[in-house]
Amino acid sequence: MQLTERLEPVQVEHRVSQIQIPTLVIHGSRDRITPVASSRNLAQLLPPSQLVVIEGAGHVPTITRPSEVVSAIEEFFTIV
């Protein structure tokens, strides 16, 4: 908790326009560090993009829900 309190928010919105490729945004629905609204906003700024919210996952779904993350990535790359 102390580490979290010392972290400054990461602001990426000003650099989003530099991204010119389809982007997959993955977010855990139970993330207590970064709100899902941040990823929704990011996905809106990144057309074309896709937001996948992994239900029940926290801040690091790649660790806690790796199968669901892999499935989302595989599905995204079959679309793109």
PyMOL CGO cylinders between C-alpha atoms (Angstrom):
from pymol import cmd
from pymol.cgo import CYLINDER

trace = [
    CYLINDER, 0.00, 0.00, 0.00, 2.83, 2.40, 0.80, 0.3, 1, 1, 1, 1, 1, 1,
    CYLINDER, 2.83, 2.40, 0.80, 4.36, 1.79, -2.63, 0.3, 1, 1, 1, 1, 1, 1,
    CYLINDER, 4.36, 1.79, -2.63, 1.04, 2.51, -4.29, 0.3, 1, 1, 1, 1, 1, 1,
    CYLINDER, 1.04, 2.51, -4.29, 0.67, 5.76, -2.35, 0.3, 1, 1, 1, 1, 1, 1,
    CYLINDER, 0.67, 5.76, -2.35, 4.09, 6.92, -3.54, 0.3, 1, 1, 1, 1, 1, 1,
    CYLINDER, 4.09, 6.92, -3.54, 3.44, 6.31, -7.21, 0.3, 1, 1, 1, 1, 1, 1,
    CYLINDER, 3.44, 6.31, -7.21, 2.48, 9.27, -9.33, 0.3, 1, 1, 1, 1, 1, 1,
    CYLINDER, 2.48, 9.27, -9.33, -0.24, 8.74, -11.91, 0.3, 1, 1, 1, 1, 1, 1,
    CYLINDER, -0.24, 8.74, -11.91, 1.05, 7.88, -15.36, 0.3, 1, 1, 1, 1, 1, 1,
    CYLINDER, 1.05, 7.88, -15.36, -0.35, 10.24, -17.97, 0.3, 1, 1, 1, 1, 1, 1,
    CYLINDER, -0.35, 10.24, -17.97, -0.18, 8.91, -21.53, 0.3, 1, 1, 1, 1, 1, 1,
    CYLINDER, -0.18, 8.91, -21.53, -3.02, 10.76, -23.19, 0.3, 1, 1, 1, 1, 1, 1,
    CYLINDER, -3.02, 10.76, -23.19, -0.73, 13.40, -24.72, 0.3, 1, 1, 1, 1, 1, 1,
    CYLINDER, -0.73, 13.40, -24.72, 1.24, 10.67, -26.55, 0.3, 1, 1, 1, 1, 1, 1,
    CYLINDER, 1.24, 10.67, -26.55, -1.67, 8.56, -27.77, 0.3, 1, 1, 1, 1, 1, 1,
    CYLINDER, -1.67, 8.56, -27.77, -1.84, 10.35, -31.12, 0.3, 1, 1, 1, 1, 1, 1,
    CYLINDER, -1.84, 10.35, -31.12, 1.59, 8.86, -31.93, 0.3, 1, 1, 1, 1, 1, 1,
    CYLINDER, 1.59, 8.86, -31.93, 0.11, 5.35, -31.99, 0.3, 1, 1, 1, 1, 1, 1,
    CYLINDER, 0.11, 5.35, -31.99, -1.04, 4.56, -35.52, 0.3, 1, 1, 1, 1, 1, 1,
    CYLINDER, -1.04, 4.56, -35.52, -1.76, 0.82, -35.34, 0.3, 1, 1, 1, 1, 1, 1,
    CYLINDER, -1.76, 0.82, -35.34, -4.74, -1.21, -34.07, 0.3, 1, 1, 1, 1, 1, 1,
    CYLINDER, -4.74, -1.21, -34.07, -4.43, -1.55, -30.30, 0.3, 1, 1, 1, 1, 1, 1,
    CYLINDER, -4.43, -1.55, -30.30, -5.80, -4.01, -27.76, 0.3, 1, 1, 1, 1, 1, 1,
    CYLINDER, -5.80, -4.01, -27.76, -6.43, -2.59, -24.28, 0.3, 1, 1, 1, 1, 1, 1,
    CYLINDER, -6.43, -2.59, -24.28, -6.88, -5.21, -21.54, 0.3, 1, 1, 1, 1, 1, 1,
    CYLINDER, -6.88, -5.21, -21.54, -8.13, -4.25, -18.08, 0.3, 1, 1, 1, 1, 1, 1,
    CYLINDER, -8.13, -4.25, -18.08, -9.23, -6.15, -14.98, 0.3, 1, 1, 1, 1, 1, 1,
    CYLINDER, -9.23, -6.15, -14.98, -12.71, -5.27, -13.70, 0.3, 1, 1, 1, 1, 1, 1,
    CYLINDER, -12.71, -5.27, -13.70, -11.47, -5.33, -10.09, 0.3, 1, 1, 1, 1, 1, 1,
    CYLINDER, -11.47, -5.33, -10.09, -8.37, -3.22, -10.63, 0.3, 1, 1, 1, 1, 1, 1,
    CYLINDER, -8.37, -3.22, -10.63, -7.93, -1.13, -7.48, 0.3, 1, 1, 1, 1, 1, 1,
    CYLINDER, -7.93, -1.13, -7.48, -4.98, 0.85, -8.82, 0.3, 1, 1, 1, 1, 1, 1,
    CYLINDER, -4.98, 0.85, -8.82, -6.25, 2.10, -12.18, 0.3, 1, 1, 1, 1, 1, 1,
    CYLINDER, -6.25, 2.10, -12.18, -9.98, 2.57, -12.78, 0.3, 1, 1, 1, 1, 1, 1,
    CYLINDER, -9.98, 2.57, -12.78, -11.60, 0.83, -15.75, 0.3, 1, 1, 1, 1, 1, 1,
    CYLINDER, -11.60, 0.83, -15.75, -12.73, 4.28, -16.90, 0.3, 1, 1, 1, 1, 1, 1,
    CYLINDER, -12.73, 4.28, -16.90, -9.08, 5.09, -17.66, 0.3, 1, 1, 1, 1, 1, 1,
    CYLINDER, -9.08, 5.09, -17.66, -8.87, 2.21, -20.10, 0.3, 1, 1, 1, 1, 1, 1,
    CYLINDER, -8.87, 2.21, -20.10, -12.22, 3.10, -21.63, 0.3, 1, 1, 1, 1, 1, 1,
    CYLINDER, -12.22, 3.10, -21.63, -10.93, 6.62, -22.22, 0.3, 1, 1, 1, 1, 1, 1,
    CYLINDER, -10.93, 6.62, -22.22, -7.66, 5.30, -23.63, 0.3, 1, 1, 1, 1, 1, 1,
    CYLINDER, -7.66, 5.30, -23.63, -9.49, 2.98, -26.02, 0.3, 1, 1, 1, 1, 1, 1,
    CYLINDER, -9.49, 2.98, -26.02, -11.62, 5.88, -27.25, 0.3, 1, 1, 1, 1, 1, 1,
    CYLINDER, -11.62, 5.88, -27.25, -8.47, 7.89, -27.96, 0.3, 1, 1, 1, 1, 1, 1,
    CYLINDER, -8.47, 7.89, -27.96, -6.91, 4.99, -29.88, 0.3, 1, 1, 1, 1, 1, 1,
    CYLINDER, -6.91, 4.99, -29.88, -9.02, 4.27, -32.92, 0.3, 1, 1, 1, 1, 1, 1,
    CYLINDER, -9.02, 4.27, -32.92, -8.97, 1.59, -34.08, 0.3, 1, 1, 1, 1, 1, 1,
    CYLINDER, -8.97, 1.59, -34.08, -8.77, -0.19, -30.77, 0.3, 1, 1, 1, 1, 1, 1,
    CYLINDER, -8.77, -0.19, -30.77, -10.58, -2.79, -28.73, 0.3, 1, 1, 1, 1, 1, 1,
    CYLINDER, -10.58, -2.79, -28.73, -11.09, -2.79, -24.97, 0.3, 1, 1, 1, 1, 1, 1,
    CYLINDER, -11.09, -2.79, -24.97, -11.39, -6.13, -23.20, 0.3, 1, 1, 1, 1, 1, 1,
    CYLINDER, -11.39, -6.13, -23.20, -12.39, -6.00, -19.53, 0.3, 1, 1, 1, 1, 1, 1,
    CYLINDER, -12.39, -6.00, -19.53, -11.61, -9.27, -17.78, 0.3, 1, 1, 1, 1, 1, 1,
    CYLINDER, -11.61, -9.27, -17.78, -14.29, -9.80, -15.16, 0.3, 1, 1, 1, 1, 1, 1,
    CYLINDER, -14.29, -9.80, -15.16, -12.98, -10.45, -11.66, 0.3, 1, 1, 1, 1, 1, 1,
    CYLINDER, -12.98, -10.45, -11.66, -9.36, -9.72, -12.55, 0.3, 1, 1, 1, 1, 1, 1,
    CYLINDER, -9.36, -9.72, -12.55, -7.30, -7.16, -10.68, 0.3, 1, 1, 1, 1, 1, 1,
    CYLINDER, -7.30, -7.16, -10.68, -4.48, -4.87, -11.79, 0.3, 1, 1, 1, 1, 1, 1,
    CYLINDER, -4.48, -4.87, -11.79, -2.32, -7.55, -13.42, 0.3, 1, 1, 1, 1, 1, 1,
    CYLINDER, -2.32, -7.55, -13.42, -4.57, -9.92, -15.38, 0.3, 1, 1, 1, 1, 1, 1,
    CYLINDER, -4.57, -9.92, -15.38, -1.54, -11.30, -17.23, 0.3, 1, 1, 1, 1, 1, 1,
    CYLINDER, -1.54, -11.30, -17.23, -0.57, -12.96, -13.92, 0.3, 1, 1, 1, 1, 1, 1,
    CYLINDER, -0.57, -12.96, -13.92, -3.97, -13.76, -12.43, 0.3, 1, 1, 1, 1, 1, 1,
    CYLINDER, -3.97, -13.76, -12.43, -5.90, -14.62, -15.60, 0.3, 1, 1, 1, 1, 1, 1,
    CYLINDER, -5.90, -14.62, -15.60, -3.29, -15.58, -18.21, 0.3, 1, 1, 1, 1, 1, 1,
    CYLINDER, -3.29, -15.58, -18.21, -5.62, -17.85, -20.21, 0.3, 1, 1, 1, 1, 1, 1,
    CYLINDER, -5.62, -17.85, -20.21, -8.18, -15.09, -20.62, 0.3, 1, 1, 1, 1, 1, 1,
    CYLINDER, -8.18, -15.09, -20.62, -5.48, -12.61, -21.64, 0.3, 1, 1, 1, 1, 1, 1,
    CYLINDER, -5.48, -12.61, -21.64, -4.11, -15.04, -24.23, 0.3, 1, 1, 1, 1, 1, 1,
    CYLINDER, -4.11, -15.04, -24.23, -7.62, -15.66, -25.59, 0.3, 1, 1, 1, 1, 1, 1,
    CYLINDER, -7.62, -15.66, -25.59, -8.23, -11.91, -25.91, 0.3, 1, 1, 1, 1, 1, 1,
    CYLINDER, -8.23, -11.91, -25.91, -4.91, -11.45, -27.73, 0.3, 1, 1, 1, 1, 1, 1,
    CYLINDER, -4.91, -11.45, -27.73, -5.55, -14.37, -30.07, 0.3, 1, 1, 1, 1, 1, 1,
    CYLINDER, -5.55, -14.37, -30.07, -9.05, -13.12, -30.87, 0.3, 1, 1, 1, 1, 1, 1,
    CYLINDER, -9.05, -13.12, -30.87, -7.78, -9.60, -31.47, 0.3, 1, 1, 1, 1, 1, 1,
    CYLINDER, -7.78, -9.60, -31.47, -5.17, -10.78, -33.93, 0.3, 1, 1, 1, 1, 1, 1,
    CYLINDER, -5.17, -10.78, -33.93, -7.68, -12.85, -35.89, 0.3, 1, 1, 1, 1, 1, 1,
    CYLINDER, -7.68, -12.85, -35.89, -9.74, -9.67, -36.35, 0.3, 1, 1, 1, 1, 1, 1,
    CYLINDER, -9.74, -9.67, -36.35, -6.84, -7.36, -37.26, 0.3, 1, 1, 1, 1, 1, 1,
]
cmd.load_cgo(trace, "trace")
